[in-house]
């Protein structure tokens, strides 16, 4: 089998973008088939890119990076020296998904979010799934993200999760869910920014493929939030609550507020009076109906949660319990994206919907179980081990990339608090071509589509496609130095 997917094209090998591309059958390749030939739906893209001169492609990449720099598209990367603000790396080689594949993804995500909303309504209500023994009671009630304050709160239409970003990975066995992000999911601005840059860079090919539009996401998000308003009014007052400029995703907060045409506010811009929330404006107080919050539960209201919070609004949770304001996503949703609860999502789907899951989970070992703990300790060098409440790639051990000393230190923490960890096999994540100094090279990727739930569940046909920029790395998180690329979903 040839190492390069060349097909006798007249472009000289030294000028071909894919001349040094090395196909590896261990990983599903998003552009190439087993015979190292482009997949049917990628053939036009391959022909165009492979026929471009290296300086053309380099110029295209430079224009995309310049547009990100000018727009200030950044993310904070945290390290030993504190937070460093960086431009989100963009790769100009788009990833393409055909219509049938996207349809199966969409149906699976709709099913999953419906079941998770029913689960949240249940555990903050009658708790049938707990009394029926489907999920251990102590796992839920002992979860740090479980909010006893949410017991008995009436949530509009039972929609605890109005906005979800679900991480999907593909292996040679197909797509599966890596994790659900239900609290304050981020990344949608990078999806839209990638699209803007790539539409300009490959406009002719973009039109030729008839790539499905995602630019209306801001309108869909506003419509979804409007449908959750506590009063039947035509134009509810919606605000986006941000922790402020020092938050790692502050660029996204500004971006989405602008896309929706709503005010970007901090806690000090809001106040509660007589059980209603008001926004301070230059013309006086204005009643707020819906708060799209990008502030964690603990900091929403110092009277209800952390008393030392300077980010929230005193009395906000009181107004929320009265039903005078909607908070999206609802407080307490984090219990449903706890990594231990993740292992039970297939059972959750069966329990509430009487359906088989359309999207598979990754095999998961709960270290709270003695047998799973021993298995994990015995196989640390071959597993990915995660803390159940962490996100963004923090608190994680990738066994094959770790040192013996790192594994020994991690094993001590595992033994000290096994319920705080899960382990999973190292997945053979799919690869997509990315631009490197050697031309196109395979890099591991995942996918984060965004699901909106109001009167109905909606998805734009696109996602934040994250890329592990380091050769061989499986870590795609932006907070860990990963990058992104545009996803093209094709029409029927």
C-alpha positions as CSV (number, residue, x, y, z in Angstrom):
1,X,0.0,0.0,0.0
2,X,1.5,3.4,-0.9
3,X,2.3,5.9,1.9
4,X,1.0,8.8,-0.2
5,X,-2.5,9.1,-1.6
6,X,-1.2,10.3,-5.0
7,X,-3.1,9.1,-8.0
8,X,-0.8,10.1,-10.8
9,X,-1.8,13.8,-10.7
10,X,0.3,16.0,-12.9
11,X,1.4,18.1,-10.0
12,X,5.0,17.4,-9.2
13,X,5.4,15.5,-5.9
14,X,7.6,18.2,-4.4
15,X,4.7,20.7,-4.9
16,X,1.9,18.4,-3.9
17,X,0.3,19.2,-0.6
18,X,-0.3,15.5,0.1
19,X,3.0,14.2,-1.3
20,X,4.3,13.3,2.2
21,X,0.9,12.4,3.7
22,X,1.1,9.0,5.5
23,X,-2.1,7.1,5.7
24,X,-2.4,4.8,8.8
25,X,-5.1,2.2,8.8
26,X,-5.2,2.1,12.6
27,X,-7.1,5.4,12.5
28,X,-10.2,6.3,10.5
29,X,-9.0,9.0,8.1
30,X,-11.6,11.7,7.5
31,X,-10.4,12.4,4.0
32,X,-8.9,9.1,2.7
33,X,-10.1,5.5,2.3
34,X,-8.2,2.4,3.0
35,X,-6.7,2.4,-0.4
36,X,-5.2,5.8,0.3
37,X,-7.5,7.4,-2.2
38,X,-9.8,10.4,-1.3
39,X,-13.3,9.5,-0.1
40,X,-16.0,10.2,-2.6
41,X,-17.3,13.2,-0.8
42,X,-13.8,14.6,-0.3
43,X,-12.6,14.2,-3.9
44,X,-13.2,17.7,-5.1
45,X,-11.6,19.2,-2.1
46,X,-8.6,17.0,-2.5
47,X,-8.2,17.9,-6.2
48,X,-8.3,21.6,-5.5
49,X,-5.9,21.5,-2.5
50,X,-3.5,19.1,-4.2
51,X,-3.3,21.4,-7.2
52,X,-2.5,24.5,-5.3
53,X,1.0,25.8,-5.1
54,X,2.6,25.7,-1.6
55,X,2.8,29.5,-1.5
56,X,-0.9,29.7,-2.2
57,X,-1.8,27.4,0.7
58,X,0.7,29.2,3.0
59,X,-0.9,32.5,2.0
60,X,-4.4,31.1,2.7
61,X,-3.3,29.9,6.2
62,X,-1.7,33.3,6.9
63,X,-4.9,35.2,5.9
64,X,-6.9,32.9,8.2
65,X,-4.6,33.5,11.1
66,X,-4.5,37.2,10.5
67,X,-8.3,37.4,10.6
68,X,-8.3,35.6,14.0
69,X,-5.7,38.0,15.2
70,X,-7.6,41.0,14.1
71,X,-10.9,39.7,15.6
72,X,-9.1,38.9,18.9
73,X,-10.2,35.3,18.8
74,X,-8.4,34.1,21.9
75,X,-8.5,31.5,24.7
76,X,-6.6,31.4,28.0
77,X,-4.1,28.5,28.4
78,X,-3.3,27.9,32.1
79,X,0.1,26.7,33.2
80,X,2.6,27.0,36.0
81,X,3.1,30.7,35.2
82,X,-0.6,31.5,35.2
83,X,-2.9,32.2,32.3
84,X,-1.6,33.1,28.9
85,X,-3.9,34.6,26.4
86,X,-3.4,33.0,22.9
87,X,-4.9,33.2,19.5
88,X,-6.9,30.0,18.8
89,X,-4.9,28.1,16.2
90,X,-6.8,27.5,13.0
91,X,-6.1,24.9,10.4
92,X,-7.3,25.8,6.9
93,X,-7.9,22.3,5.6
94,X,-11.7,21.7,6.3
95,X,-13.2,18.5,7.5
96,X,-16.2,17.2,5.5
97,X,-19.1,15.2,6.7
98,X,-21.7,13.8,4.3
99,X,-25.4,14.2,4.8
100,X,-26.2,10.7,5.9
101,X,-23.5,10.8,8.6
102,X,-24.7,14.1,9.9
103,X,-28.3,12.9,10.0
104,X,-27.3,9.9,12.2
105,X,-25.3,12.3,14.5
106,X,-28.2,14.7,14.8
107,X,-30.7,11.9,15.6
108,X,-28.4,10.5,18.3
109,X,-27.8,13.9,19.9
110,X,-31.6,14.7,20.0
111,X,-32.2,11.5,21.7
112,X,-29.4,12.0,24.2
113,X,-30.4,15.6,25.3
114,X,-34.1,14.6,25.6
115,X,-33.1,11.8,28.0
116,X,-30.7,14.0,30.0
117,X,-33.4,16.7,30.5
118,X,-35.8,14.0,31.8
119,X,-33.1,12.7,34.1
120,X,-32.4,16.1,35.6
121,X,-36.1,16.7,36.1
122,X,-36.4,13.3,37.9
123,X,-33.4,13.6,40.2
124,X,-34.6,17.1,41.4
125,X,-38.1,15.7,41.6
126,X,-39.4,12.3,42.6
127,X,-36.1,10.5,41.9
128,X,-37.6,7.4,40.4
129,X,-34.4,6.4,38.6
130,X,-32.7,6.3,42.0
131,X,-35.4,4.4,43.9
132,X,-35.5,1.9,41.0
133,X,-31.8,1.3,41.5
134,X,-30.7,2.2,38.0
135,X,-28.1,4.6,39.3
136,X,-26.5,4.5,42.8
137,X,-28.2,7.1,45.1
138,X,-24.9,8.1,46.7
139,X,-23.4,8.8,43.2
140,X,-26.0,11.5,42.6
141,X,-26.6,12.9,46.0
142,X,-22.9,12.9,46.8
143,X,-21.9,14.6,43.4
144,X,-20.4,18.0,44.0
145,X,-22.5,19.3,41.1
146,X,-25.8,18.2,42.7
147,X,-27.7,21.2,44.0
148,X,-30.1,20.4,46.8
149,X,-31.4,24.0,46.3
150,X,-32.9,22.9,43.0
151,X,-35.2,20.4,44.6
152,X,-38.8,21.4,43.9
153,X,-37.8,24.3,41.6
154,X,-40.2,24.6,38.6
155,X,-38.0,24.7,35.4
156,X,-39.8,26.0,32.3
157,X,-40.9,23.1,30.1
158,X,-38.6,20.8,32.1
159,X,-35.7,22.1,30.1
160,X,-32.7,22.2,32.4
161,X,-30.2,22.1,29.5
162,X,-31.0,24.7,26.8
163,X,-27.5,24.6,25.4
164,X,-25.3,21.5,25.2
165,X,-22.0,20.9,23.5
166,X,-21.4,17.2,23.1
167,X,-18.0,15.9,22.3
168,X,-17.9,13.2,19.7
169,X,-15.0,11.0,18.4
170,X,-14.8,8.6,15.5
171,X,-12.8,5.4,15.4
172,X,-12.9,2.6,12.8
173,X,-16.0,1.4,14.7
174,X,-17.9,4.7,14.1
175,X,-18.9,7.7,16.1
176,X,-19.3,7.7,19.9
177,X,-19.9,10.2,22.6
178,X,-16.8,11.2,24.6
179,X,-18.5,13.5,27.1
180,X,-21.5,15.8,27.5
181,X,-20.9,19.5,28.3
182,X,-24.1,20.7,30.0
183,X,-23.0,23.5,32.4
184,X,-21.5,26.3,30.4
185,X,-20.4,24.7,27.1
186,X,-18.0,26.8,25.1
187,X,-16.5,26.8,21.6
188,X,-19.4,27.9,19.4
189,X,-17.8,31.2,18.6
190,X,-14.7,29.3,17.3
191,X,-17.1,27.2,15.1
192,X,-18.5,30.4,13.6
193,X,-15.1,32.1,13.3
194,X,-13.6,29.1,11.5
195,X,-16.4,29.2,9.1
196,X,-16.0,32.9,8.4
197,X,-12.3,32.4,7.7
198,X,-12.7,29.4,5.5
199,X,-15.6,30.7,3.5
200,X,-13.4,33.6,2.5
201,X,-10.4,31.4,1.8
202,X,-12.1,28.7,-0.3
203,X,-15.2,30.6,-1.5
204,X,-15.5,28.9,-4.9
205,X,-15.2,25.4,-3.5
206,X,-17.5,26.3,-0.7
207,X,-20.2,27.2,-3.1
208,X,-19.5,24.2,-5.3
209,X,-20.0,21.8,-2.3
210,X,-23.2,23.8,-1.2
211,X,-22.0,23.6,2.4
212,X,-24.9,23.9,4.8
213,X,-25.1,27.2,6.6
214,X,-24.4,27.8,10.3
215,X,-24.3,31.6,10.4
216,X,-27.8,31.7,11.8
217,X,-26.7,30.1,15.1
218,X,-27.0,33.4,17.0
219,X,-30.6,33.9,15.9
220,X,-31.4,30.3,16.9
221,X,-29.8,30.7,20.3
222,X,-31.8,33.9,20.9
223,X,-35.0,32.2,19.7
224,X,-34.3,29.2,22.1
225,X,-33.8,31.5,25.0
226,X,-36.9,33.6,24.2
227,X,-39.0,30.4,24.2
228,X,-37.9,29.8,27.8
229,X,-39.0,33.2,29.1
230,X,-41.2,33.1,32.2
231,X,-43.8,35.3,30.7
232,X,-45.6,35.0,27.3
233,X,-44.1,38.2,25.8
234,X,-43.0,38.7,22.2
235,X,-39.6,40.2,23.0
236,X,-38.2,39.1,26.4
237,X,-35.2,40.9,27.8
238,X,-32.2,38.5,27.5
239,X,-28.8,39.1,28.9
240,X,-25.5,37.2,28.8
241,X,-23.9,37.0,32.2
242,X,-20.1,36.9,32.1
243,X,-17.5,36.6,34.9
244,X,-15.6,39.4,33.1
245,X,-12.5,40.0,31.0
246,X,-10.3,37.6,33.0
247,X,-12.4,34.6,32.1
248,X,-10.7,32.2,29.6
249,X,-13.7,32.4,27.2
250,X,-14.5,36.1,27.5
251,X,-14.0,36.6,23.7
252,X,-16.8,34.1,23.2
253,X,-19.1,35.9,25.6
254,X,-18.7,39.1,23.7
255,X,-19.1,37.4,20.4
256,X,-22.4,35.6,21.3
257,X,-23.9,38.7,22.9
258,X,-23.2,40.6,19.7
259,X,-24.6,37.7,17.5
260,X,-27.8,37.6,19.6
261,X,-28.1,41.4,19.9
262,X,-28.3,41.2,23.7
263,X,-26.5,43.0,26.5
264,X,-23.3,41.5,27.9
265,X,-23.5,42.0,31.7
266,X,-21.5,41.2,34.8
267,X,-23.0,40.6,38.3
268,X,-22.6,44.2,39.3
269,X,-24.9,45.3,36.4
270,X,-27.8,43.4,37.8
271,X,-29.9,43.7,41.0
272,X,-32.8,41.9,42.5
273,X,-35.8,43.9,43.8
274,X,-39.1,42.4,45.0
275,X,-38.2,39.0,43.5
276,X,-37.4,40.3,40.0
277,X,-34.1,40.8,38.3
278,X,-33.3,44.2,36.8
279,X,-30.4,45.5,34.7
280,X,-28.9,48.9,35.3
281,X,-29.0,51.0,32.2
282,X,-28.3,54.7,31.5
283,X,-32.1,55.3,31.2
284,X,-32.9,53.4,34.5
285,X,-33.7,49.9,35.5
286,X,-35.0,47.3,33.0
287,X,-36.5,44.0,34.0
288,X,-34.6,40.9,32.9
289,X,-36.5,37.8,31.8
290,X,-33.7,35.4,30.7
291,X,-30.1,35.1,31.8
292,X,-27.8,33.1,29.6
293,X,-25.2,32.5,32.2
294,X,-21.5,31.8,31.6
295,X,-20.8,31.9,35.3
296,X,-20.5,28.6,37.3
297,X,-23.1,27.6,39.8
298,X,-21.0,28.4,42.8
299,X,-20.7,32.0,41.9
300,X,-24.2,32.8,40.7
301,X,-25.6,34.1,43.9
302,X,-23.6,34.7,47.1
303,X,-26.8,34.4,49.2
304,X,-27.5,30.9,47.9
305,X,-24.1,29.4,47.0
306,X,-20.6,30.7,47.8
307,X,-20.9,33.8,50.0
308,X,-17.5,35.1,48.9
309,X,-18.6,35.4,45.2
310,X,-18.0,38.7,43.6
311,X,-19.3,37.5,40.2
312,X,-22.9,36.8,40.9
313,X,-26.1,38.7,41.9
314,X,-27.4,38.6,45.5
315,X,-30.9,37.3,45.5
316,X,-30.8,35.9,41.9
317,X,-31.6,32.3,43.0
318,X,-34.6,33.6,45.0
319,X,-36.0,35.3,41.9
320,X,-35.3,32.1,39.9
321,X,-37.2,29.9,42.4
322,X,-40.1,32.3,42.2
323,X,-40.2,31.8,38.4
324,X,-39.6,35.5,37.7
325,X,-36.4,34.9,35.7
326,X,-35.0,32.0,33.7
327,X,-31.3,30.9,34.1
328,X,-29.9,28.9,31.2
329,X,-28.5,26.4,31.7
330,X,-30.3,25.7,35.0
331,X,-28.2,25.5,38.2
332,X,-27.4,21.9,39.0
333,X,-27.1,20.6,35.5
334,X,-23.5,19.6,36.1
335,X,-24.5,16.4,37.8
336,X,-25.6,15.1,34.4
337,X,-22.1,15.6,32.9
338,X,-20.2,14.2,35.8
339,X,-18.0,11.5,34.3
340,X,-19.3,8.8,36.5
341,X,-22.9,9.6,35.5
342,X,-21.7,9.6,31.9
343,X,-21.2,5.8,32.2
344,X,-25.0,5.4,32.9
345,X,-26.3,7.6,30.0
346,X,-27.2,4.5,27.9
347,X,-29.2,3.2,30.8
348,X,-30.8,6.7,31.3
349,X,-31.9,6.6,27.6
350,X,-33.4,3.2,28.0
351,X,-35.1,4.1,31.3
352,X,-36.8,7.3,30.2
353,X,-37.3,6.7,26.4
354,X,-37.5,2.9,26.2
355,X,-35.1,3.2,23.2
356,X,-31.7,1.9,22.5
357,X,-29.0,4.6,22.4
358,X,-28.3,5.8,18.8
359,X,-24.8,7.0,19.8
360,X,-22.5,4.7,21.7
361,X,-20.6,5.6,24.9
362,X,-16.9,4.9,25.4
363,X,-16.2,1.9,27.6
364,X,-15.8,3.4,31.1
365,X,-14.5,1.9,34.4
366,X,-15.8,3.5,37.6
367,X,-12.9,3.5,40.0
368,X,-15.5,3.7,42.9
369,X,-15.9,0.0,42.2
370,X,-13.1,-2.1,43.8
371,X,-12.7,-4.3,40.7
372,X,-12.5,-1.3,38.4
373,X,-10.0,0.4,40.7
374,X,-7.7,-2.6,40.6
375,X,-8.0,-3.0,36.9
376,X,-7.2,0.7,36.4
377,X,-4.2,0.6,38.8
378,X,-2.9,-2.5,37.0
379,X,-3.2,-0.9,33.5
380,X,-2.4,2.7,34.1
381,X,0.1,2.8,31.2
382,X,-2.6,1.7,28.8
383,X,-5.6,3.9,30.0
384,X,-6.9,7.4,30.1
385,X,-7.8,8.3,33.6
386,X,-10.0,11.3,34.4
387,X,-11.4,13.1,37.4
388,X,-15.1,12.9,37.3
389,X,-15.8,16.6,37.8
390,X,-13.1,18.2,35.7
391,X,-13.3,19.4,32.1
392,X,-11.0,21.0,29.5
393,X,-8.4,18.3,29.7
394,X,-7.4,19.1,33.3
395,X,-6.8,16.4,36.0
396,X,-6.3,13.8,33.3
397,X,-3.6,11.1,32.9
398,X,-3.0,9.7,29.4
399,X,-1.2,6.5,30.3
400,X,0.8,5.9,27.1
401,X,2.2,9.4,27.2
402,X,3.0,9.4,30.9
403,X,6.2,8.6,32.8
404,X,6.5,6.0,35.5
405,X,6.8,8.8,38.1
406,X,3.6,10.4,36.9
407,X,1.8,7.2,37.0
408,X,3.0,6.5,40.6
409,X,1.8,9.9,41.7
410,X,-1.5,9.5,40.0
411,X,-2.0,6.0,41.5
412,X,-1.6,7.5,45.0
413,X,-4.4,9.9,44.3
414,X,-6.5,7.1,42.8
415,X,-6.2,5.1,46.0
416,X,-6.9,8.1,48.2
417,X,-10.2,9.0,46.5
418,X,-11.2,6.3,44.0
419,X,-14.8,7.6,43.6
420,X,-13.3,10.8,42.0
421,X,-11.9,9.0,39.0
422,X,-12.9,7.0,36.0
423,X,-10.8,5.2,33.4
424,X,-11.2,4.6,29.7
425,X,-9.3,2.8,27.0
426,X,-7.0,5.0,24.8
427,X,-9.1,5.5,21.7
428,X,-7.8,5.4,18.1
429,X,-9.3,8.9,17.3
430,X,-9.8,9.6,13.7
431,X,-7.4,11.8,11.8
432,X,-7.8,14.6,9.3
433,X,-5.2,16.3,7.1
434,X,-3.7,19.4,8.7
435,X,-1.3,21.9,7.3
436,X,2.3,21.5,8.6
437,X,5.7,22.5,7.4
438,X,6.0,19.2,5.6
439,X,2.7,19.7,3.8
440,X,-0.5,17.9,4.9
441,X,-0.1,15.5,7.8
442,X,-2.7,13.5,9.7
443,X,-3.7,14.9,13.1
444,X,-6.2,13.5,15.6
445,X,-9.6,15.3,15.7
446,X,-12.9,15.3,17.5
447,X,-16.2,17.1,17.1
448,X,-18.3,19.3,19.3
449,X,-21.8,20.0,17.8
450,X,-24.1,22.4,19.7
451,X,-27.6,21.4,20.6
452,X,-30.3,24.0,21.5
453,X,-33.5,23.0,23.2
454,X,-36.6,25.3,23.5
455,X,-40.0,24.5,22.1
456,X,-38.1,22.0,20.0
457,X,-34.5,20.7,19.7
458,X,-32.4,22.4,17.1
459,X,-28.9,22.0,15.7
460,X,-27.0,24.0,13.1
461,X,-25.3,21.7,10.6
462,X,-21.8,22.3,11.9
463,X,-19.6,21.9,14.9
464,X,-16.3,23.0,16.5
465,X,-13.9,20.5,15.1
466,X,-11.0,20.4,17.5
467,X,-7.5,19.3,16.5
468,X,-4.5,17.9,18.4
469,X,-1.8,20.0,16.8
470,X,1.1,18.0,18.1
471,X,1.9,14.9,16.0
472,X,0.6,11.8,17.7
473,X,-1.1,13.7,20.5
474,X,-4.7,12.8,21.5
475,X,-5.4,16.0,23.5
476,X,-7.5,18.4,21.4
477,X,-8.7,20.8,24.1
478,X,-8.2,24.5,23.4
479,X,-7.2,25.0,27.0
480,X,-4.4,22.4,26.5
481,X,-3.1,24.1,23.3
482,X,-5.2,22.4,20.7
483,X,-6.6,24.1,17.6
484,X,-9.7,24.0,15.4
485,X,-10.8,23.7,11.8
486,X,-14.0,24.2,9.9
487,X,-16.5,21.4,9.5
488,X,-18.4,21.2,6.2
489,X,-21.7,19.4,6.3
490,X,-23.0,18.5,2.9
491,X,-26.6,18.8,1.7
492,X,-28.9,15.8,1.1
